[in-house]
Amino acid sequence: MATTATKMEKIVALCRRRGFIFQSSEIYGGINGFWDYGPMGVELKRNIKDAWWHDCVRNPPVGPDGREVQMVGVDCSIIMNPKVWEASGHATGFADPMIDCKTEGCKGRFRADQIGDVPCPLKPSKHPGQFDKCQLTEARQFNLMFESHAGAIADEANKVWLRPETAQGIFANFKNVCDSTRVKIPFGIAQIGKAFRNEINPRNFTFRSREFEQMEIEFFCHDKDSMMWWEFWRDTRINWYQNLGLASDHLRPRNQTDKELAHYSKACTDIEYMFPFSDEPQELEGVAHRGCFDLNAHKEKSGKDLSYFDDETKERFLPTVIEPSAGADRATLAFICEAYTEDPSRPSPELMKFHPRLAPIKAAVFPLVNKDGMPEIGEAIFRELKKHYPVQYDPKASIGKRYARMDEAGTPFCLTIDGQSKEDGTVTVRDRDTGAQSRIDKTRCLEFLREKMGAS
Ligand code: GAP
């Protein structure tokens, strides 16, 4: 079996070879902390975001109060009025401690709290500060928000920031959503979108990037019910990852300690995943109890009344917020790492065992040989299936090579038309994970895929 380090290297190589993830601007030497999704990766990530939106927004689970959870979505701008970030605290407080190395030929920049995890650029067998040539500065605070300017003049008055999280767009629209819909507390607002952080040390493939996507929910409830909702979202989110294939022993819910918790927060669980690049589980998603900190901050800064009036109890209050905040790219990386499998008994040992809902290609259709009426049957099945699912038709190469290619892309089913198909109208279905083959009637292919796909 591969060692921890080489497993990650193999995953990165497969991602590039099969068009899941490329380095951004690769032909110019790349750019640190930015990544592109290729034809396979874009389908995979879209499936993850669609599954999240479907399971959290369009078809949310039943809540602890026995009712279907009320959820609506928004899609806010990346650049917002800078006052948003002053109110939220990001303008002054969204910073990491940074250390520079003054040594000629190094000029490295490191996050002070991660210096023991990164190699010294001049002597990679040591960490910064351990090599006698290192000249490290004291740590200083470095704000992670990317700056830009809105308008023709690049001055302080026109300064704007690229959002470092999607959450604030939701808080800033809380009143708009309440006024324009019939939602009643408890309810949630969800958003999927890009966020930008000028990370000091982007690393571990896409895990810590400078541009990434978040899938965030701000769930508004009465404070008296807030711990019940926090537990509900924590458990719901862990189950979501498991239902889509992350093994329970690779997932760890970790409660933040009192020291880690923000001053306004009663509780926060980090849902962590055992990525192959680390011996310790790493954060995939945080489920935080945020009190009414954000709405209160925006109420104070904007001077607008952001309170909620409950028609039934006649009570006016600022809702408490539960925030399940996930990274779409981190989730994608976790599903890629989980799917990556080496099976030495196969001629091509590397395969990706994606859950059928997440697999970029749901099925491949193969005529066993490219003659004897088999292509005609195959093309007809392919034309029917592609109206509903991403599927591929491949009439070339040996059947073993075609199976191996699909296994490596994570395609769960291969439908093969052979000599018997013309006689009795059946095709073989080969299962990616077991290699087992069974026969189904050619008219049942779509129904078969629908059953395997589960929720859609
Ligand atoms: N609104 C709360 C918030 O943004 P966070 O823990 O800073 O909380 C939430 O971010 C999630 O966003 C993380 O759990 C992670 O999945 C993802 N994320 C954060 N920074 C990231 C980065 N630099 N690269 C990739 N994903 C990141």
Residues whose N, C-alpha, C, O or C-beta is under 5 A from the ligand:
A	BS01	GAP	P164 E165 A167 R197 T206 F207 R208 S209 F212 Q214 E283 L284 E285 G286 S325 A326 G327 R330
